[in-house]
């Protein structure tokens, strides 16, 4: 039985149909006081990226995991446009303005796989530019490592090195979802991580990415994360139990 993902804010089909504007928060109206948030058991997280972040609404799934886990509740905002690199975000300005709307606890940065020399250069250079703004907003920079297309699995190594280098240069947190994808594909390719286009995530792929992001930011174990998550309203993410068990084990093994 395949995973089911219903009633999300962004449908994967939109991504190929035309421009998708910046998606605001999975949680709107978040309070401005980071001190109050932490004392109340909340973590404020800003996601800056592209369709790897907004397809299936990764921030919303991460928020759902925080609620299911019983740890600090994540309150997430997202600035994401189709195909954007960090350089594009820097030039457009929305991401910088969102950072200044902090305080935040974490700002998660993401662009494409960045397995080429050019992609790595852009990722590292704009990580350097964003990092001082992120720290000024009281946050730690984090890097959501993504994966190459299904027809370019040879690019996993380059993508992983690019994101590791960016995190290392600014002393940020690495969220190695791409490495988890590679391990999952090797362990059990029957767990379908890719969506129909062979690039963006299926519900299982988003569940795996969210496990890595939530575990990396919360520092909490993810072994007991439920396979079915309530996303608020009528939204649900339901992963077959067998697949979820594989993905939890894989996610727990990457650092």
C-alpha positions in Angstrom: 0.0 0.0 0.0 1.4 3.4 -1.0 1.7 6.4 1.3 -1.0 8.9 1.3 -0.6 12.6 1.6 -3.8 14.7 1.7 -4.8 18.4 2.0 -1.4 20.0 1.9 -0.9 23.7 1.2 1.2 23.1 -1.9 0.5 20.4 -4.5 3.4 18.9 -6.3 1.7 19.5 -9.6 1.9 23.2 -9.1 5.6 23.1 -9.3 5.7 22.3 -13.0 2.6 24.2 -13.9 3.9 27.7 -13.4 5.3 30.1 -10.8 4.7 29.4 -7.2 5.1 32.4 -4.9 6.8 32.4 -1.6 4.8 30.2 0.8 4.4 31.8 4.2 4.4 29.9 7.4 3.2 26.4 8.0 2.4 28.2 11.3 1.3 31.9 10.9 1.4 34.7 13.4 4.3 33.3 15.4 5.3 35.5 18.3 8.5 37.6 18.1 10.0 36.8 21.5 12.5 33.9 21.2 12.9 33.8 24.9 9.1 33.4 25.4 9.0 30.7 22.7 11.7 28.6 24.4 10.2 28.9 27.8 6.9 27.7 26.3 8.6 24.8 24.6 8.6 26.2 21.1 11.3 26.5 18.4 11.0 29.0 15.6 12.4 27.8 12.3 12.6 29.7 9.0 13.0 27.6 5.8 14.6 29.2 2.8 14.7 27.1 -0.4 12.9 26.0 -3.5 10.6 23.1 -4.6 12.6 20.6 -2.6 11.3 22.4 0.5 7.7 23.3 -0.6 6.6 20.2 -2.5 4.6 18.3 0.1 5.2 21.2 2.5 8.3 19.9 4.4 7.9 22.6 7.2 4.4 21.4 7.9 5.5 17.8 8.2 8.3 18.8 10.5 5.8 20.7 12.7 3.6 17.7 12.8 6.5 15.5 13.9 7.3 17.9 16.7 3.7 17.7 18.0 3.5 13.9 17.7 6.9 13.6 19.5 5.9 15.6 22.5 9.0 17.7 22.4 9.3 21.4 21.7 6.7 22.4 19.1 8.2 23.8 15.9 6.7 26.9 14.5 7.8 27.2 10.9 7.8 29.8 8.2 8.9 29.2 4.6 10.3 31.4 1.8 10.5 29.2 -1.3 10.4 29.8 -5.0 10.7 27.3 -7.9 14.3 26.6 -8.9 15.8 29.2 -6.6 19.4 29.1 -5.5 20.7 31.0 -2.4 22.0 33.6 -4.8 18.5 34.1 -6.2 17.1 34.5 -2.7 19.8 37.0 -1.8 19.1 39.1 -4.9 15.3 39.0 -4.5 15.4 40.1 -0.9 12.4 38.2 0.6 14.6 35.8 2.5 16.7 38.5 4.0 13.6 40.4 5.1 12.2 37.2 6.6 15.4 36.6 8.6 15.1 40.2 9.9 11.6 39.4 11.1 13.2 37.1 13.8 14.2 36.2 16.3 14.6 32.6 15.1 16.1 29.5 16.6 17.2 28.0 13.2 17.3 29.2 9.6 17.4 26.2 7.2 19.0 27.0 3.9 18.5 24.8 0.7 19.1 25.1 -3.0 19.5 22.3 -5.6 21.7 19.3 -5.2 24.7 21.5 -6.0 26.9 18.6 -7.1 28.8 20.6 -9.7 31.6 23.0 -9.0 29.4 26.0 -9.9 26.6 24.8 -7.6 29.0 24.3 -4.8 30.6 27.7 -5.2 27.2 29.4 -5.1 26.1 27.4 -2.1 29.2 28.2 -0.1 29.5 31.8 -1.1 25.9 32.6 -0.2 26.0 30.6 3.0 28.8 33.0 4.0 26.6 36.0 3.1 23.5 34.7 4.9 25.2 33.5 8.0 25.9 36.9 9.7 22.2 37.9 9.1 21.1 34.6 10.6 23.2 34.9 13.7 22.1 38.5 14.2 18.5 37.2 14.3 19.6 34.9 17.1 19.6 31.8 15.0 21.9 29.0 13.9 22.2 28.4 10.2 21.3 24.8 9.1 21.7 23.2 5.7 19.0 20.9 4.3 21.0 18.6 2.0 18.9 17.4 -0.9 19.4 14.7 -3.5 20.0 14.4 -7.3 17.5 13.3 -9.8 16.8 9.5 -10.0 18.7 9.3 -13.3 21.8 11.0 -11.8 22.6 8.9 -8.7 26.3 9.4 -9.5 25.8 12.9 -8.2 25.1 11.9 -4.6 28.7 12.2 -3.5 29.1 15.7 -5.0 25.9 16.9 -3.4 26.8 15.6 0.0 30.3 17.2 -0.1 28.8 20.6 -1.2 26.4 20.8 1.7 29.0 19.5 4.2 31.4 22.2 3.0 28.8 24.9 3.4 27.9 23.9 6.9 31.5 23.6 7.8 32.5 27.0 6.5 29.9 28.9 8.6 29.9 26.4 11.5 26.3 25.5 10.9 24.2 22.4 11.3 24.1 19.8 8.6 20.7 18.1 7.9 21.9 15.3 5.5 18.6 14.2 4.0 20.4 13.5 0.7 22.7 11.0 2.4 19.7 9.4 4.0 18.1 9.1 0.5 21.2 7.4 -0.8 21.3 4.9 2.0 17.6 4.1 1.7 17.9 3.5 -2.0 20.7 1.1 -1.4 19.0 -0.7 1.5 15.5 -1.1 0.1 14.8 0.4 -3.4 11.2 -0.8 -3.1 10.5 2.2 -0.8 9.6 4.8 -3.4 11.3 8.1 -2.4 10.9 9.9 -5.7 7.7 11.3 -7.1 6.6 10.9 -10.7 9.1 13.4 -12.1 12.1 11.5 -10.7 13.3 14.5 -8.8 10.9 15.7 -6.2 9.8 13.7 -3.2 7.0 11.2 -2.9 5.2 11.2 0.5 7.8 8.6 1.7 10.6 10.9 0.5 9.2 13.8 2.4 8.7 11.7 5.5 12.4 10.7 5.3 13.6 14.3 4.8 11.4 15.5 7.7 12.8 12.8 10.0 16.3 14.0 9.2 15.4 17.7 9.6 13.4 17.2 12.8 15.9 14.9 14.4 18.8 17.2 13.5 17.3 20.3 14.9 15.5 18.9 17.9 18.3 16.5 18.9 15.6 14.1 19.9 15.4 10.4 19.0 13.1 9.6 16.0 12.8 5.8 16.4 9.2 6.0 17.7 7.9 8.7 15.2 4.5 7.5 14.1 3.9 6.5 10.5 0.7 8.5 10.4 0.8 12.3 11.1 -1.9 14.8 11.5 -0.9 18.0 9.5 -3.7 20.2 10.9 -7.2 20.6 9.6 -8.0 17.6 7.5 -4.4 17.1 6.3 -2.8 13.7 6.9 0.5 12.0 6.0 0.2 8.2 6.1 3.2 6.0 5.4 2.9 2.2 5.4 4.3 0.8 8.6 6.9 -1.3 6.9 8.3 1.6 4.9 8.2 4.0 7.9 10.3 1.5 9.9 12.9 1.4 7.2 13.0 5.2 6.9 13.2 5.8 10.6 16.2 3.5 10.9 17.9 5.1 7.9 17.3 8.6 9.2 18.7 7.7 12.6 21.9 6.5 11.0 23.0 9.8 9.3 24.8 12.6 10.9 
